[in-house]
Amino acid sequence: MRKVMRSQSGELGQENLRELVVEEAKGMMIRRRIEIRELDYII
């Protein structure tokens, strides 16, 4: 309950930013994995 209140007050933007950063990090990791696979194919 307290967490919901805190989110409504002003940390909502921060939490959204954190989620965006996490999503971006996941995307970069996936991209890196694809690059590694491509390198494996080339070798």
PDB file of N, CA, C and O in Angstrom:
ATOM      1  N   MET A   1       0.843  -1.206   0.000  1.00  0.00           N
ATOM      2  CA  MET A   1       0.000   0.000   0.000  1.00  0.00           C
ATOM      3  C   MET A   1       0.875   1.250   0.000  1.00  0.00           C
ATOM      4  O   MET A   1       0.608   2.209  -0.725  1.00  0.00           O
ATOM      5  N   ARG A   2       1.919   1.226   0.821  1.00  0.00           N
ATOM      6  CA  ARG A   2       2.817   2.385   0.918  1.00  0.00           C
ATOM      7  C   ARG A   2       3.518   2.622  -0.418  1.00  0.00           C
ATOM      8  O   ARG A   2       3.723   3.763  -0.830  1.00  0.00           O
ATOM      9  N   LYS A   3       3.886   1.512  -1.098  1.00  0.00           N
ATOM     10  CA  LYS A   3       4.584   1.601  -2.380  1.00  0.00           C
ATOM     11  C   LYS A   3       3.711   2.314  -3.417  1.00  0.00           C
ATOM     12  O   LYS A   3       4.199   3.134  -4.195  1.00  0.00           O
ATOM     13  N   VAL A   4       2.408   1.987  -3.417  1.00  0.00           N
ATOM     14  CA  VAL A   4       1.473   2.605  -4.363  1.00  0.00           C
ATOM     15  C   VAL A   4       1.417   4.099  -4.099  1.00  0.00           C
ATOM     16  O   VAL A   4       1.445   4.894  -5.038  1.00  0.00           O
ATOM     17  N   MET A   5       1.339   4.492  -2.832  1.00  0.00           N
ATOM     18  CA  MET A   5       1.279   5.911  -2.463  1.00  0.00           C
ATOM     19  C   MET A   5       2.537   6.626  -2.953  1.00  0.00           C
ATOM     20  O   MET A   5       2.456   7.712  -3.528  1.00  0.00           O
ATOM     21  N   ARG A   6       3.686   6.020  -2.726  1.00  0.00           N
ATOM     22  CA  ARG A   6       4.959   6.620  -3.113  1.00  0.00           C
ATOM     23  C   ARG A   6       5.012   6.801  -4.636  1.00  0.00           C
ATOM     24  O   ARG A   6       5.482   7.826  -5.129  1.00  0.00           O
ATOM     25  N   SER A   7       4.530   5.805  -5.367  1.00  0.00           N
ATOM     26  CA  SER A   7       4.537   5.866  -6.830  1.00  0.00           C
ATOM     27  C   SER A   7       3.683   7.032  -7.320  1.00  0.00           C
ATOM     28  O   SER A   7       4.041   7.710  -8.282  1.00  0.00           O
ATOM     29  N   GLN A   8       2.546   7.262  -6.651  1.00  0.00           N
ATOM     30  CA  GLN A   8       1.628   8.318  -7.066  1.00  0.00           C
ATOM     31  C   GLN A   8       2.212   9.697  -6.787  1.00  0.00           C
ATOM     32  O   GLN A   8       1.944  10.644  -7.527  1.00  0.00           O
ATOM     33  N   SER A   9       3.014   9.822  -5.717  1.00  0.00           N
ATOM     34  CA  SER A   9       3.503  11.143  -5.298  1.00  0.00           C
ATOM     35  C   SER A   9       4.430  11.787  -6.326  1.00  0.00           C
ATOM     36  O   SER A   9       4.162  12.901  -6.776  1.00  0.00           O
ATOM     37  N   GLY A  10       5.520  11.107  -6.710  1.00  0.00           N
ATOM     38  CA  GLY A  10       6.425  11.756  -7.659  1.00  0.00           C
ATOM     39  C   GLY A  10       7.516  10.844  -8.177  1.00  0.00           C
ATOM     40  O   GLY A  10       8.265  11.216  -9.081  1.00  0.00           O
ATOM     41  N   GLU A  11       7.613   9.635  -7.604  1.00  0.00           N
ATOM     42  CA  GLU A  11       8.651   8.702  -8.044  1.00  0.00           C
ATOM     43  C   GLU A  11       8.191   7.881  -9.249  1.00  0.00           C
ATOM     44  O   GLU A  11       8.922   7.018  -9.734  1.00  0.00           O
ATOM     45  N   LEU A  12       6.975   8.154  -9.727  1.00  0.00           N
ATOM     46  CA  LEU A  12       6.439   7.411 -10.867  1.00  0.00           C
ATOM     47  C   LEU A  12       7.355   7.592 -12.067  1.00  0.00           C
ATOM     48  O   LEU A  12       7.688   6.624 -12.752  1.00  0.00           O
ATOM     49  N   GLY A  13       7.758   8.823 -12.322  1.00  0.00           N
ATOM     50  CA  GLY A  13       8.648   9.114 -13.440  1.00  0.00           C
ATOM     51  C   GLY A  13       9.958   8.366 -13.315  1.00  0.00           C
ATOM     52  O   GLY A  13      10.463   7.815 -14.293  1.00  0.00           O
ATOM     53  N   GLN A  14      10.510   8.346 -12.102  1.00  0.00           N
ATOM     54  CA  GLN A  14      11.783   7.646 -11.868  1.00  0.00           C
ATOM     55  C   GLN A  14      11.628   6.156 -12.139  1.00  0.00           C
ATOM     56  O   GLN A  14      12.500   5.541 -12.753  1.00  0.00           O
ATOM     57  N   GLU A  15      10.510   5.566 -11.678  1.00  0.00           N
ATOM     58  CA  GLU A  15      10.302   4.135 -11.879  1.00  0.00           C
ATOM     59  C   GLU A  15      10.154   3.829 -13.360  1.00  0.00           C
ATOM     60  O   GLU A  15      10.666   2.819 -13.843  1.00  0.00           O
ATOM     61  N   ASN A  16       9.454   4.701 -14.086  1.00  0.00           N
ATOM     62  CA  ASN A  16       9.293   4.508 -15.530  1.00  0.00           C
ATOM     63  C   ASN A  16      10.654   4.575 -16.214  1.00  0.00           C
ATOM     64  O   ASN A  16      10.949   3.781 -17.106  1.00  0.00           O
ATOM     65  N   LEU A  17      11.488   5.540 -15.784  1.00  0.00           N
ATOM     66  CA  LEU A  17      12.829   5.684 -16.359  1.00  0.00           C
ATOM     67  C   LEU A  17      13.637   4.420 -16.113  1.00  0.00           C
ATOM     68  O   LEU A  17      14.330   3.927 -17.003  1.00  0.00           O
ATOM     69  N   ARG A  18      13.540   3.900 -14.890  1.00  0.00           N
ATOM     70  CA  ARG A  18      14.299   2.700 -14.542  1.00  0.00           C
ATOM     71  C   ARG A  18      13.855   1.536 -15.432  1.00  0.00           C
ATOM     72  O   ARG A  18      14.682   0.752 -15.897  1.00  0.00           O
ATOM     73  N   GLU A  19      12.545   1.430 -15.665  1.00  0.00           N
ATOM     74  CA  GLU A  19      12.028   0.359 -16.528  1.00  0.00           C
ATOM     75  C   GLU A  19      12.561   0.517 -17.947  1.00  0.00           C
ATOM     76  O   GLU A  19      12.936  -0.462 -18.593  1.00  0.00           O
ATOM     77  N   LEU A  20      12.591   1.756 -18.423  1.00  0.00           N
ATOM     78  CA  LEU A  20      13.098   2.024 -19.779  1.00  0.00           C
ATOM     79  C   LEU A  20      14.558   1.592 -19.878  1.00  0.00           C
ATOM     80  O   LEU A  20      14.964   0.970 -20.859  1.00  0.00           O
ATOM     81  N   VAL A  21      15.338   1.923 -18.862  1.00  0.00           N
ATOM     82  CA  VAL A  21      16.769   1.576 -18.859  1.00  0.00           C
ATOM     83  C   VAL A  21      16.926   0.056 -18.878  1.00  0.00           C
ATOM     84  O   VAL A  21      17.778  -0.478 -19.589  1.00  0.00           O
ATOM     85  N   VAL A  22      16.091  -0.643 -18.087  1.00  0.00           N
ATOM     86  CA  VAL A  22      16.156  -2.107 -18.044  1.00  0.00           C
ATOM     87  C   VAL A  22      15.816  -2.684 -19.414  1.00  0.00           C
ATOM     88  O   VAL A  22      16.491  -3.591 -19.900  1.00  0.00           O
ATOM     89  N   GLU A  23      14.751  -2.146 -20.038  1.00  0.00           N
ATOM     90  CA  GLU A  23      14.353  -2.634 -21.366  1.00  0.00           C
ATOM     91  C   GLU A  23      15.475  -2.400 -22.373  1.00  0.00           C
ATOM     92  O   GLU A  23      15.770  -3.259 -23.205  1.00  0.00           O
ATOM     93  N   GLU A  24      16.104  -1.208 -22.283  1.00  0.00           N
ATOM     94  CA  GLU A  24      17.191  -0.875 -23.207  1.00  0.00           C
ATOM     95  C   GLU A  24      18.364  -1.830 -23.006  1.00  0.00           C
ATOM     96  O   GLU A  24      18.976  -2.285 -23.973  1.00  0.00           O
ATOM     97  N   ALA A  25      18.675  -2.132 -21.737  1.00  0.00           N
ATOM     98  CA  ALA A  25      19.775  -3.050 -21.431  1.00  0.00           C
ATOM     99  C   ALA A  25      19.484  -4.431 -22.005  1.00  0.00           C
ATOM    100  O   ALA A  25      20.374  -5.077 -22.559  1.00  0.00           O
ATOM    101  N   LYS A  26      18.220  -4.889 -21.873  1.00  0.00           N
ATOM    102  CA  LYS A  26      17.838  -6.194 -22.424  1.00  0.00           C
ATOM    103  C   LYS A  26      18.046  -6.187 -23.929  1.00  0.00           C
ATOM    104  O   LYS A  26      18.593  -7.138 -24.487  1.00  0.00           O
ATOM    105  N   GLY A  27      17.614  -5.121 -24.585  1.00  0.00           N
ATOM    106  CA  GLY A  27      17.755  -5.004 -26.029  1.00  0.00           C
ATOM    107  C   GLY A  27      19.215  -5.058 -26.452  1.00  0.00           C
ATOM    108  O   GLY A  27      19.563  -5.706 -27.439  1.00  0.00           O
ATOM    109  N   MET A  28      20.068  -4.371 -25.694  1.00  0.00           N
ATOM    110  CA  MET A  28      21.502  -4.365 -26.015  1.00  0.00           C
ATOM    111  C   MET A  28      22.085  -5.762 -25.847  1.00  0.00           C
ATOM    112  O   MET A  28      22.909  -6.190 -26.655  1.00  0.00           O
ATOM    113  N   MET A  29      21.662  -6.480 -24.800  1.00  0.00           N
ATOM    114  CA  MET A  29      22.170  -7.833 -24.573  1.00  0.00           C
ATOM    115  C   MET A  29      21.758  -8.747 -25.715  1.00  0.00           C
ATOM    116  O   MET A  29      22.553  -9.562 -26.183  1.00  0.00           O
ATOM    117  N   ILE A  30      20.498  -8.609 -26.170  1.00  0.00           N
ATOM    118  CA  ILE A  30      20.014  -9.438 -27.280  1.00  0.00           C
ATOM    119  C   ILE A  30      20.808  -9.118 -28.538  1.00  0.00           C
ATOM    120  O   ILE A  30      21.215 -10.018 -29.274  1.00  0.00           O
ATOM    121  N   ARG A  31      21.027  -7.820 -28.779  1.00  0.00           N
ATOM    122  CA  ARG A  31      21.788  -7.387 -29.952  1.00  0.00           C
ATOM    123  C   ARG A  31      23.199  -7.972 -29.909  1.00  0.00           C
ATOM    124  O   ARG A  31      23.722  -8.440 -30.921  1.00  0.00           O
ATOM    125  N   ARG A  32      23.807  -7.937 -28.714  1.00  0.00           N
ATOM    126  CA  ARG A  32      25.170  -8.439 -28.549  1.00  0.00           C
ATOM    127  C   ARG A  32      25.202  -9.937 -28.835  1.00  0.00           C
ATOM    128  O   ARG A  32      26.137 -10.437 -29.460  1.00  0.00           O
ATOM    129  N   ARG A  33      24.170 -10.651 -28.372  1.00  0.00           N
ATOM    130  CA  ARG A  33      24.102 -12.101 -28.604  1.00  0.00           C
ATOM    131  C   ARG A  33      24.010 -12.380 -30.093  1.00  0.00           C
ATOM    132  O   ARG A  33      24.659 -13.297 -30.596  1.00  0.00           O
ATOM    133  N   ILE A  34      23.202 -11.589 -30.806  1.00  0.00           N
ATOM    134  CA  ILE A  34      23.050 -11.771 -32.256  1.00  0.00           C
ATOM    135  C   ILE A  34      24.398 -11.521 -32.941  1.00  0.00           C
ATOM    136  O   ILE A  34      24.792 -12.263 -33.841  1.00  0.00           O
ATOM    137  N   GLU A  35      25.104 -10.462 -32.503  1.00  0.00           N
ATOM    138  CA  GLU A  35      26.415 -10.155 -33.093  1.00  0.00           C
ATOM    139  C   GLU A  35      27.385 -11.305 -32.857  1.00  0.00           C
ATOM    140  O   GLU A  35      28.149 -11.668 -33.751  1.00  0.00           O
ATOM    141  N   ILE A  36      27.357 -11.878 -31.662  1.00  0.00           N
ATOM    142  CA  ILE A  36      28.254 -12.993 -31.337  1.00  0.00           C
ATOM    143  C   ILE A  36      27.921 -14.182 -32.231  1.00  0.00           C
ATOM    144  O   ILE A  36      28.822 -14.867 -32.716  1.00  0.00           O
ATOM    145  N   ARG A  37      26.623 -14.433 -32.452  1.00  0.00           N
ATOM    146  CA  ARG A  37      26.209 -15.547 -33.318  1.00  0.00           C
ATOM    147  C   ARG A  37      26.700 -15.316 -34.742  1.00  0.00           C
ATOM    148  O   ARG A  37      27.181 -16.241 -35.395  1.00  0.00           O
ATOM    149  N   GLU A  38      26.578 -14.089 -35.218  1.00  0.00           N
ATOM    150  CA  GLU A  38      27.035 -13.762 -36.572  1.00  0.00           C
ATOM    151  C   GLU A  38      28.537 -13.982 -36.690  1.00  0.00           C
ATOM    152  O   GLU A  38      29.021 -14.498 -37.698  1.00  0.00           O
ATOM    153  N   LEU A  39      29.272 -13.585 -35.648  1.00  0.00           N
ATOM    154  CA  LEU A  39      30.725 -13.790 -35.647  1.00  0.00           C
ATOM    155  C   LEU A  39      31.042 -15.284 -35.709  1.00  0.00           C
ATOM    156  O   LEU A  39      31.947 -15.702 -36.430  1.00  0.00           O
ATOM    157  N   ASP A  40      30.288 -16.091 -34.943  1.00  0.00           N
ATOM    158  CA  ASP A  40      30.495 -17.539 -34.941  1.00  0.00           C
ATOM    159  C   ASP A  40      30.289 -18.104 -36.344  1.00  0.00           C
ATOM    160  O   ASP A  40      31.037 -18.976 -36.788  1.00  0.00           O
ATOM    161  N   TYR A  41      29.253 -17.591 -37.048  1.00  0.00           N
ATOM    162  CA  TYR A  41      28.985 -18.080 -38.407  1.00  0.00           C
ATOM    163  C   TYR A  41      30.130 -17.722 -39.348  1.00  0.00           C
ATOM    164  O   TYR A  41      30.527 -18.517 -40.200  1.00  0.00           O
ATOM    165  N   ILE A  42      30.651 -16.507 -39.176  1.00  0.00           N
ATOM    166  CA  ILE A  42      31.742 -16.048 -40.051  1.00  0.00           C
ATOM    167  C   ILE A  42      32.979 -16.919 -39.828  1.00  0.00           C
ATOM    168  O   ILE A  42      33.652 -17.309 -40.783  1.00  0.00           O
ATOM    169  N   ILE A  43      33.270 -17.221 -38.565  1.00  0.00           N
ATOM    170  CA  ILE A  43      34.437 -18.056 -38.238  1.00  0.00           C
ATOM    171  C   ILE A  43      34.090 -19.500 -38.612  1.00  0.00           C
ATOM    172  O   ILE A  43      34.912 -20.398 -38.432  1.00  0.00           O
TER     173      ILE A  43
END
